[in-house]
Amino acid sequence: MLAAPVPPAGATEATEATEATEATGTAGTAAAAVPAVPVTVPALTDWTPGTGHYTYERGTRLVADGRAERRVADTLADDLRAAGHGTVPVVSGGARKGDIVVDVSPGRAALGKEGYELRAGARLSVTAATETGAFYGTRTVLQLLAQGDRLPAGRTVDVPRYEERGVGVCACYIHITTQWLENLVRDMAYHKLNQLLLELKVRNDAHPEANTWGYYTKDEIRRLVALGEKYHVTIVPEINSPGHMDPWIENRPDLQLTDSDGHKQPSRLDITRPEAFAYYTSLMDEYAQVFTADSWHMGADEYMLGSDFAKYPQVLEYARTRYGEDATPQDAFIDFVNRVHAHAADRGKELRIWNDGLTGANTVPVTAGTTVEHWLNVATKPSELRAQGYPLMNAAYALYLVRGGFHSDTKGLYDQSWDPRSFEGEQLASRDGITGAKISLWPDNGRGETENEVAEDTDPALRHVAQATWGDPHPDATYARFTARAAAVGHAPGWRDLTRVPVANGTYTFRSGAARVTAEVGRTPDGYVTLETAEGCLEVRGGKLTLNVPLQPGIEVSEQACDAANTVQRWQLAPARGGYRLVNAITQMAVHVTGDGRLVQYPPDQRPSAVWQLTTA
């Protein structure tokens, strides 16, 4: 049977009345007969109960007649198997009792691009106007079956309120494992989120000087994008520019903006130089080899963070040369944005930017059609941007989760019935022109939290933004009831527990070739291990720090005083053929043994990782 349901929107008073009646032992009233709404996230809003129930059983089949239906059913079959529901055949033709039917009917236009109808009775049927809508219907099926094989009979029509429902992740300095990102994609889809913004670095063939850690290989990105396509999550790439460009131009001083004192600015691209624009667009073109999304995010935030245009007179000179004597330095910035927009449009992609660069100090407008993602309260308000016709996404700072810093107050937002109309600095009355909203994950203090800690912190925020962008932002009377709803549906099928440690606590001897280390292995609360030798705990220390993290390849692993709060003393034992690799939980580089026996960290594609055999000491 289903787990005890959470009262849906509109049924809270009836449920409380039922509970009060039961507590006094009084005979049932009409309120006690209010049927329960099946528990999902996002919550169903118009459940119409039927008579009886649907039972998922050994003979259940997936019935799918067309190509689109077959793709949805094949994915559902994979997920049912991953969720422990056995191997379910996908067939065509007539349905029988116990079957699950997937139907794509373009004539059901009222369901929109992503809505669906679900009917439960002798059979379970999902009907949608599009393949994507049918896919979301199967996510509801999976959530219901996660709570039991017997579902109440009934019907619902479930249509999202907002087109874009997402998560943004900056893997731009600190490498995040692809396993973590794969978990995120699966959980996003399970909760009907459809857009993942990834600011990251892809290992570049044309500009090897830019390949500082932590990049991703093209094959890694291709696999992630393919997973996103399977699960209807669009992965939008971002290379932030013209500010925050240091991951790309720290070894290219010729492209760095120079201030009036002659100092190079490694984080600022010189927007006055045609070579800088050519460099940036060449990066865009190389990303197009692995990302298939029809959007490109260029960031465009915080270009003058900690400085101002007065320090760079060449920017004003460029603007006046191009736009006349009344031009401002901000016009040069907008000019760069618009040139990137044109380059993206020529390749069939729409441009997205952050809002804080739109200060109102420009005379040149941003090209029409540019989506503005609003995160910061600045002079140009959301209502003005909307009035000017720009698609507007809510990426509010209130939705941020920062490593070692600010964390979204999800309970507070839920209690306030936050929805995507609530921007930083302005509340809009209508959702017209608002594309949706997303939570954002940033690594400002890269060693402030581990990936596993970030995942735990992200879970409630992800479920909240899924609810607030799909349907009623406050479906349950209390936040505790909403979290119980989320717990009932759990994680997506195929989600991997990345906190599992493959060996028990104890003292082991690690051997790799001639190298030998004896250490006490201790599991940390976030699912990593510490390695304590007679001289101290193994730690990566030294070299250049990026966001407080030692990301320089070749840095030696040393023994330091043990500190339970020091995240760079945490390690993963990653299974490998013949043993385990030692991977630092923060730098995500593996231990390599040099010819003279030193332990150093390197990205896996730069030096072979040592494979360690463990024996109890």
ChimeraX attribute file (.defattr): number of C-alpha atoms within 10 A of each C-alpha:
attribute: neighborCount
match mode: 1-to-1
recipient: residues
	/A:1	12
	/A:2	16
	/A:3	14
	/A:4	13
	/A:5	16
	/A:6	25
	/A:7	24
	/A:8	26
	/A:9	18
	/A:10	13
	/A:11	19
	/A:12	15
	/A:13	13
	/A:14	18
	/A:15	20
	/A:16	14
	/A:17	17
	/A:18	18
	/A:19	13
	/A:20	13
	/A:21	16
	/A:22	14
	/A:23	9
	/A:24	8
	/A:25	8
	/A:26	9
	/A:27	8
	/A:28	12
	/A:29	13
	/A:30	9
	/A:31	16
	/A:32	17
	/A:33	11
	/A:34	13
	/A:35	16
	/A:36	17
	/A:37	22
	/A:38	24
	/A:39	24
	/A:40	25
	/A:41	26
	/A:42	27
	/A:43	28
	/A:44	22
	/A:45	17
	/A:46	14
	/A:47	19
	/A:48	14
	/A:49	19
	/A:50	14
	/A:51	10
	/A:52	13
	/A:53	16
	/A:54	22
	/A:55	23
	/A:56	20
	/A:57	14
	/A:58	11
	/A:59	11
	/A:60	20
	/A:61	23
	/A:62	25
	/A:63	23
	/A:64	24
	/A:65	18
	/A:66	13
	/A:67	11
	/A:68	18
	/A:69	26
	/A:70	21
	/A:71	17
	/A:72	26
	/A:73	28
	/A:74	17
	/A:75	15
	/A:76	22
	/A:77	20
	/A:78	16
	/A:79	20
	/A:80	20
	/A:81	15
	/A:82	15
	/A:83	17
	/A:84	11
	/A:85	18
	/A:86	15
	/A:87	15
	/A:88	21
	/A:89	13
	/A:90	19
	/A:91	15
	/A:92	14
	/A:93	8
	/A:94	10
	/A:95	18
	/A:96	14
	/A:97	15
	/A:98	20
	/A:99	22
	/A:100	27
	/A:101	26
	/A:102	29
	/A:103	26
	/A:104	25
	/A:105	15
	/A:106	15
	/A:107	10
	/A:108	16
	/A:109	12
	/A:110	13
	/A:111	21
	/A:112	16
	/A:113	19
	/A:114	21
	/A:115	24
	/A:116	30
	/A:117	21
	/A:118	22
	/A:119	22
	/A:120	24
	/A:121	19
	/A:122	17
	/A:123	19
	/A:124	25
	/A:125	23
	/A:126	25
	/A:127	26
	/A:128	31
	/A:129	22
	/A:130	23
	/A:131	25
	/A:132	22
	/A:133	27
	/A:134	28
	/A:135	32
	/A:136	27
	/A:137	25
	/A:138	26
	/A:139	22
	/A:140	26
	/A:141	21
	/A:142	21
	/A:143	23
	/A:144	22
	/A:145	20
	/A:146	21
	/A:147	20
	/A:148	13
	/A:149	14
	/A:150	15
	/A:151	21
	/A:152	21
	/A:153	20
	/A:154	20
	/A:155	18
	/A:156	18
	/A:157	20
	/A:158	25
	/A:159	20
	/A:160	23
	/A:161	16
	/A:162	19
	/A:163	18
	/A:164	21
	/A:165	30
	/A:166	26
	/A:167	27
	/A:168	21
	/A:169	19
	/A:170	19
	/A:171	20
	/A:172	22
	/A:173	24
	/A:174	24
	/A:175	22
	/A:176	22
	/A:177	13
	/A:178	14
	/A:179	14
	/A:180	16
	/A:181	17
	/A:182	19
	/A:183	19
	/A:184	21
	/A:185	29
	/A:186	24
	/A:187	22
	/A:188	26
	/A:189	22
	/A:190	27
	/A:191	27
	/A:192	29
	/A:193	30
	/A:194	23
	/A:195	24
	/A:196	25
	/A:197	20
	/A:198	20
	/A:199	21
	/A:200	22
	/A:201	27
	/A:202	23
	/A:203	19
	/A:204	18
	/A:205	12
	/A:206	11
	/A:207	12
	/A:208	9
	/A:209	13
	/A:210	20
	/A:211	17
	/A:212	19
	/A:213	22
	/A:214	24
	/A:215	21
	/A:216	20
	/A:217	14
	/A:218	19
	/A:219	11
	/A:220	12
	/A:221	18
	/A:222	15
	/A:223	14
	/A:224	20
	/A:225	22
	/A:226	17
	/A:227	17
	/A:228	21
	/A:229	15
	/A:230	17
	/A:231	24
	/A:232	22
	/A:233	23
	/A:234	25
	/A:235	28
	/A:236	20
	/A:237	25
	/A:238	24
	/A:239	25
	/A:240	24
	/A:241	25
	/A:242	27
	/A:243	23
	/A:244	22
	/A:245	20
	/A:246	20
	/A:247	22
	/A:248	24
	/A:249	22
	/A:250	19
	/A:251	15
	/A:252	14
	/A:253	14
	/A:254	16
	/A:255	25
	/A:256	24
	/A:257	25
	/A:258	20
	/A:259	16
	/A:260	12
	/A:261	8
	/A:262	9
	/A:263	10
	/A:264	18
	/A:265	19
	/A:266	23
	/A:267	21
	/A:268	23
	/A:269	29
	/A:270	24
	/A:271	23
	/A:272	20
	/A:273	15
	/A:274	10
	/A:275	13
	/A:276	20
	/A:277	19
	/A:278	11
	/A:279	16
	/A:280	20
	/A:281	16
	/A:282	14
	/A:283	19
	/A:284	21
	/A:285	14
	/A:286	16
	/A:287	21
	/A:288	16
	/A:289	11
	/A:290	20
	/A:291	22
	/A:292	17
	/A:293	18
	/A:294	17
	/A:295	21
	/A:296	26
	/A:297	28
	/A:298	23
	/A:299	25
	/A:300	23
	/A:301	20
	/A:302	18
	/A:303	22
	/A:304	15
	/A:305	11
	/A:306	6
	/A:307	11
	/A:308	10
	/A:309	15
	/A:310	12
	/A:311	13
	/A:312	18
	/A:313	13
	/A:314	20
	/A:315	23
	/A:316	21
	/A:317	18
	/A:318	19
	/A:319	23
	/A:320	17
	/A:321	12
	/A:322	13
	/A:323	16
	/A:324	11
	/A:325	11
	/A:326	10
	/A:327	20
	/A:328	21
	/A:329	23
	/A:330	21
	/A:331	24
	/A:332	26
	/A:333	23
	/A:334	21
	/A:335	22
	/A:336	19
	/A:337	24
	/A:338	19
	/A:339	14
	/A:340	21
	/A:341	24
	/A:342	16
	/A:343	17
	/A:344	20
	/A:345	15
	/A:346	10
	/A:347	11
	/A:348	13
	/A:349	18
	/A:350	19
	/A:351	25
	/A:352	24
	/A:353	23
	/A:354	21
	/A:355	26
	/A:356	20
	/A:357	21
	/A:358	22
	/A:359	12
	/A:360	13
	/A:361	14
	/A:362	19
	/A:363	15
	/A:364	18
	/A:365	13
	/A:366	20
	/A:367	16
	/A:368	13
	/A:369	13
	/A:370	19
	/A:371	23
	/A:372	27
	/A:373	26
	/A:374	23
	/A:375	23
	/A:376	20
	/A:377	16
	/A:378	16
	/A:379	13
	/A:380	15
	/A:381	20
	/A:382	29
	/A:383	16
	/A:384	11
	/A:385	18
	/A:386	15
	/A:387	11
	/A:388	12
	/A:389	14
	/A:390	20
	/A:391	20
	/A:392	24
	/A:393	28
	/A:394	26
	/A:395	26
	/A:396	22
	/A:397	18
	/A:398	19
	/A:399	25
	/A:400	22
	/A:401	23
	/A:402	19
	/A:403	20
	/A:404	16
	/A:405	13
	/A:406	14
	/A:407	17
	/A:408	20
	/A:409	14
	/A:410	21
	/A:411	17
	/A:412	11
	/A:413	20
	/A:414	22
	/A:415	14
	/A:416	11
	/A:417	14
	/A:418	19
	/A:419	24
	/A:420	24
	/A:421	19
	/A:422	18
	/A:423	24
	/A:424	18
	/A:425	13
	/A:426	12
	/A:427	13
	/A:428	13
	/A:429	9
	/A:430	9
	/A:431	15
	/A:432	12
	/A:433	16
	/A:434	23
	/A:435	20
	/A:436	25
	/A:437	30
	/A:438	28
	/A:439	25
	/A:440	25
	/A:441	20
	/A:442	22
	/A:443	23
	/A:444	19
	/A:445	16
	/A:446	25
	/A:447	22
	/A:448	21
	/A:449	23
	/A:450	21
	/A:451	21
	/A:452	18
	/A:453	15
	/A:454	19
	/A:455	18
	/A:456	11
	/A:457	16
	/A:458	22
	/A:459	14
	/A:460	19
	/A:461	25
	/A:462	25
	/A:463	23
	/A:464	28
	/A:465	29
	/A:466	29
	/A:467	27
	/A:468	27
	/A:469	26
	/A:470	25
	/A:471	21
	/A:472	20
	/A:473	23
	/A:474	22
	/A:475	27
	/A:476	23
	/A:477	17
	/A:478	12
	/A:479	18
	/A:480	11
	/A:481	16
	/A:482	25
	/A:483	17
	/A:484	16
	/A:485	25
	/A:486	23
	/A:487	13
	/A:488	21
	/A:489	21
	/A:490	17
	/A:491	22
	/A:492	23
	/A:493	22
	/A:494	17
	/A:495	18
	/A:496	14
	/A:497	13
	/A:498	16
	/A:499	16
	/A:500	13
	/A:501	17
	/A:502	11
	/A:503	13
	/A:504	9
	/A:505	13
	/A:506	13
	/A:507	18
	/A:508	19
	/A:509	16
	/A:510	19
	/A:511	17
	/A:512	17
	/A:513	11
	/A:514	9
	/A:515	16
	/A:516	13
	/A:517	15
	/A:518	18
	/A:519	22
	/A:520	19
	/A:521	21
	/A:522	19
	/A:523	20
	/A:524	15
	/A:525	11
	/A:526	18
	/A:527	20
	/A:528	23
	/A:529	22
	/A:530	24
	/A:531	23
	/A:532	22
	/A:533	18
	/A:534	9
	/A:535	12
	/A:536	15
	/A:537	22
	/A:538	22
	/A:539	23
	/A:540	26
	/A:541	19
	/A:542	15
	/A:543	14
	/A:544	13
	/A:545	12
	/A:546	16
	/A:547	15
	/A:548	13
	/A:549	22
	/A:550	20
	/A:551	28
	/A:552	22
	/A:553	20
	/A:554	19
	/A:555	18
	/A:556	20
	/A:557	20
	/A:558	17
	/A:559	18
	/A:560	16
	/A:561	13
	/A:562	17
	/A:563	12
	/A:564	13
	/A:565	10
	/A:566	13
	/A:567	22
	/A:568	24
	/A:569	27
	/A:570	26
	/A:571	26
	/A:572	24
	/A:573	20
	/A:574	15
	/A:575	13
	/A:576	14
	/A:577	8
	/A:578	10
	/A:579	16
	/A:580	20
	/A:581	22
	/A:582	21
	/A:583	22
	/A:584	24
	/A:585	25
	/A:586	25
	/A:587	28
	/A:588	22
	/A:589	25
	/A:590	27
	/A:591	28
	/A:592	27
	/A:593	22
	/A:594	14
	/A:595	9
	/A:596	8
	/A:597	12
	/A:598	13
	/A:599	20
	/A:600	21
	/A:601	26
	/A:602	25
	/A:603	23
	/A:604	15
	/A:605	10
	/A:606	10
	/A:607	17
	/A:608	14
	/A:609	22
	/A:610	23
	/A:611	23
	/A:612	25
	/A:613	17
	/A:614	18
	/A:615	11
	/A:616	11
	/A:617	11
